[in-house]
Amino acid sequence: MAKNRQGARALRFAGAPRIAGHASIVGKKEGEGPLCGTFDRVAQDDDRFGQDSWEKAESELQKECIELAATRAGCKVGDLDCILAGDLLNQCIGSTFASVASNAPYLGLYGACSTMAESLLLGALLVDGGYADRIVAAASSHFCSAERQYRFPLAYGGQRTPTAQWTATAAGAAVVTSDPAGGDVMVTGGAIGQMVDMGVTDAANMGAAMAPAAYRTLHDFWRDTGTKPTDYDMVVTGDLARVGGDLLVELFRRDGVDITPVYSDCGTMLFAPEQDAHAGGSGCGCSACVLCGHLLHEMHEKRLKRILFAGTGAMMSPISVQQGQSIAGVCHAVVLERVM
């Protein structure tokens, strides 16, 4: 019997791996939003990060973020036991080229907007299981590279529906270590989510596709651990944005549970309404930069002690959407606690 499970789905990390260093880098639009001042670097040019294509720019964005997180953890990238990273591009080329010269073992991940939670959860499993001493979990996205792949080149000037979300130009990275003195934030538990498909086919309404998966994971996690929403200083999804966030609140309200006192979403936190991001932010980099910037900063400053970080992903591809397939959602949860 698996000794580190709670109930049917929840996981617990007996060794409580620590976050030894973290970093967040964002584009110009993201740096002008409500979380201004919580990021380590904000692009001041055209978000190309010195590169000649949007895809290369995303790789450079993630590479710089991983290097900065490693430096904060007191090591070099080549000293890491593993890099766990992902992005939105086909075959995860953003992450592949970001780590190709790293001289570190690499695992590429695809969880759409849930990738940061997925990488952090898997990294904690490797560290807590004794298979690694120090890993980095990372994720990135770029508005322009995502638009080119999933929708239309920007020069087309296509119209966006009100339910659409704005792919963040951003990256986040966190080094997870087995060293008990490695940091003041612990990874103490989590849950691997299941795929939930409610038949949503509108690629411009990802919040509706992901909300049922977020409900399933959070509902099961609280059942298995015997906890409730208010046992956490914050329950944060990423990225349901306004449409999906409202749906999640309603799904729990039908159970007689009010999550609004502690609930927020990275997609709604990243952009202000006047920034014209429609329903809010999305992309692998959205929750990654909010976690590795604002949220962990709040924990270090002792304004947050315990958070439940639930990354949500719309599992689709350009081909599946063009062929009329529905969009399944997934949600992975990670519990982060500050050391007293």
PALORO-212714 format. One record per residue (C-alpha): residue in one letter; z, x, y. Coordinates in steps of 0.2 Angstrom, whole numbers, plus 5000, padded with zeros to 4 digits. Example, Ala and Ser with C-alpha at 12.3 -4.5 7.8 and 13.67 -1.06 7.14 Angstrom:
<pts>
a503950624978
s503650684995
</pts>
This chain:
<pts>
m500050005000
a499550065017
k501250125025
n500750125043
r500049945044
q501049795051
g500549635044
a498649605040
r497849705055
a499049795066
l499249985065
r500750095070
f500750285073
a502350355067
g502050515075
a501650435092
p500250555098
r500250605116
i498950595129
a498950775136
g497650765149
h496350635155
a494950625168
s493850495176
i492150525186
v491250375194
g489650345204
k489550305223
k489750115221
e491250125209
g492050245221
e491950115235
g492849985225
p494649925224
l495150075213
c494550205226
g495650355226
t496150345207
f494650435201
d494450625199
r492750635206
v491550515215
a489650545216
q489150565234
d487250575232
d486150455222
d487150465206
r485950585198
f487350725196
g486050855200
q484950805186
d483050745186
s483350585176
w484650445174
e484850485156
k485250675159
a486350615173
e487450515161
s487550665149
e488150775164
l489350645169
q490150635152
k490150825150
e491050855166
c492350725162
i492750795145
e492850975152
l494050915166
a495150815153
a495250975142
t495751085157
r497050955161
a497750975143
g497751165145
c496351205134
k494451225133
v493251105125
g492851225111
d494751225107
l494651045102
d494750985084
c493450845087
i492550755101
l492450565099
a491250495111
g489950355114
d488850275127
l487550135128
l485950235125
n484850225110
q485550345096
c487050385108
i485950525116
g487050525132
s488550585122
t487550695110
f486750795124
a488450795133
s489250885118
v487850985111
a488451155118
s490251115116
n490551215101
a491751075095
p491550955080
y490750795086
l490850615081
g489650495090
l490250315092
y489450155097
g490550005101
a489649955117
c491049915131
s492349935117
t491950125114
m493350195124
a494650095114
e493750135098
s493750325102
l495550325107
l496050225092
l495150335080
g495750495088
a497550435087
l497250405068
l496550575066
v498050655075
d499350545068
g498650575050
g498750765052
y496850785052
a496850855069
d498050935082
r497050895098
i495450785100
v494650705115
a494150525116
a492750485129
a491450355134
s490150345148
s488850235155
h487550235169
f486850085178
c485150155180
s484950215162
a485650055155
e484449945166
r482950045160
q483450025142
y484149845141
r483249755155
f481949815167
p481649975177
l482449965194
a480849965203
y480449795196
g481749715207
g482249585194
q483449445198
r485149445190
t486049285185
p487849245191
t488549275173
a487749445173
q488849605173
w488549765182
t488449925171
a489650055178
t489050225182
a490650305175
a491550405162
g493250425156
a494050555144
a495750575136
v496450725126
v497550665112
t498750785104
s500050795091
d501250905102
p502750795106
a502950885122
g501050865126
g501250725139
d502250575145
v501150435138
m501150395119
v499850305108
t501050205097
g499950065089
g498349965089
a497149865079
i495349885073
g494449725078
q493249615067
m491549555072
v491549385079
d489849295082
m489949125090
g488049105092
v487849165110
t486049225113
d486049255132
a486149445135
a486549405153
n488249325148
m489049455138
g490849385143
a490549235133
a490049335118
m491549445119
a492949325123
p493149255106
a493249425098
a494649475111
y495549315107
r495449355088
t496149535090
l497549495102
h498049335093
d498149435076
f498949585084
w500349485092
r500649385075
d500749545065
t501849645076
g502949495081
t502649525100
k502049415114
p501049445130
t502549465141
d503249605130
y501949715139
d501849765157
m499949735156
v498749665144
v497049725149
t495349695142
g493749795145
d492549715150
l492549525149
a492349515168
r492649355177
v491749235165
g492449305149
g494149335156
d494249155161
l493749105143
l495049215135
v496349135146
e495748965141
l495749005123
f497549055123
r498048915134
r497448795120
d498748885109
g500048845122
v500149035127
d499949085145
i499349265147
t498949265165
p500649345171
v500149505163
y498249495160
s496849585169
d495149655165
c494349815169
g492749735174
t493649635187
m494649775193
l493249905196
f492249805209
a492649695224
p491849525226
e490949585241
q490049725231
d488849605223
a489249655205
h489049465200
a490349425186
g491049605187
g490849775179
s490349825161
g489749965151
c490650095141
g491150195156
c491950045165
s493550025154
a493450215151
c493650255170
v494850125173
l496050175159
c495850365162
g495950345181
h497050195187
l497950135172
l498650305166
h499050355184
e500050195185
m500950245169
h501350425175
e502050355191
k503150245181
r502450085188
l501850035170
k502850075154
r501949985141
i500149925141
l498949845128
f497249905131
a495949795122
g494149855123
t492849725120
g491049755115
a489449645115
m488549715099
m486749695103
s485149805106
p483549775115
i482649735099
s483949605093
v483949515109
q482049515110
q482049445092
g483249305097
q484749355087
s486449305093
i487649435101
a489249475090
g490749535099
v492149655094
c493849705101
h494849855097
a496649865104
v497750015108
v499550015113
l500050145126
e501950175130
r502750295143
v504050415137
m505750365144
</pts>
